[in-house]
Amino acid sequence: MRTRDQAALARRSLELLLELQDPGGAFPAGPDFSAYRGFCWFRDGAFIADAVSAAGAVASATAFHDWCARSLVSRRAEVADLVSAVGCGEDPPEGAILPARLLLDGTPANDGWSNFQVDGYGTWLWALAEHVRRHGLDPARWATAIEVAVDYLVVMGDRPCYDWWEEDPGQRHVSTLGCVCAGLIAAVDLGTLDLGRRRRAEVASGRLFAAVVGDAAKRGHLGKVIGRPGIDASALALIGPIRMMPSTSRFAFATIEQIEQQLVVEGGTHRYPADRYYGGGRWPLLTGFLGLAADAVGRRALATACLDWIVDQADDRGRLPEQVGGHLLHPDGLSEWTERWGPPADPLLWSSAMYVRLAVQLGVAGT
């Protein structure tokens, strides 16, 4: 069944992403889910933009990067104040901390949501560099925004914050540090930075890389939180598609093996062992990351199996949810979230994007 179904879902998923993209360039996280509707996260959006860029939708990805750039440039003065305060040994001004979650018009939503996550700005720089390289674009278009993002990440990228899942504040998370590291490296490679910023970005990225690799060396694989036991499937992104962790590294192979042993059930990937969000189901988007990481290290059969599993989770309209049931890590946690927000997000654009990205990587979807 597979080749035809894989290609059909890739086409429909790309169509869905383009249909739901806001005219201003933002990708809404989940158009029908109350907690996500009307909002775009830098992280989710950057991975979505990378997927549509890889699939050949150049204008769509460019529109997203323009949206990010407008948001960053509008906060340029606040970021300058933050850099100055940190340089004087002061705590960062609250108003200068960039939000991870924005309204579709690019403005912050002052609604009390846990918003201090720095990974999205690193992921954006990485996705922008991939888009520029892939399509031969001139990065000068985004030069000012790149400067603002680098200034911010150099002083904030190593600070404890919330993780990808808006959980576990006050810690330094492996996936966060890896995304920031990759973003700073990408910013240098884009070639628009002045000498001072380039050197600061190089020093900061080297420090972050050393922190991630040093932590991996102690445990033998990429973990969840620096200095604490545990694993999280978000670390797969550092192997593929971001490739901050070289695919030839023993840590890349070992991380995939740990994820398979601890978090993969019947082809689908859980977030982390203690996950109670909607009972802790399996996530199509994380299965996409597993497929990309597997392909990066040469495990094509596993990558293809991930693609197959995701196909089976799509509904009749080709939409993919945030997570699926059938095997919950902590079933007693399901009712808490269902009572709060209703069923899990469906569709989730990030899920469709990771399927598209994996399908392109495996040659199922063309550009």
Secondary structure, DSSP 8 states (H G I E B T S, - for coil): -HHHHHHHHHHHHHHHHHHHS-TTS---S-TT-TTTTTEEEHHHHHHHHHHHHHTT-HHHHHHHHHHHHHHHHHTHHHHHHHHHHHHTT----GGGS--SEEETTS-B--S-------HHHHHHHHHHHHHHHHHT--GGGGHHHHHHHHHHHHHHTTS-B--TTS-STTB-BHHHHHHHHHHHHHHHHHT-S-HHHHHHHHHHHHHHHHHHHHHHHHHTS--SBTTS----GGGGGGTTTS--S-TTSHHHHHHHHHHHHHHEETTEEES-TT--GGGT-EEHHHHHHHHHHHHHTT-HHHHHHHHHHHHHH--TTS---S-B-SS-S-GGGHHHHHHHH-S--SS-HHHHHHHHHHHHHTTSS--
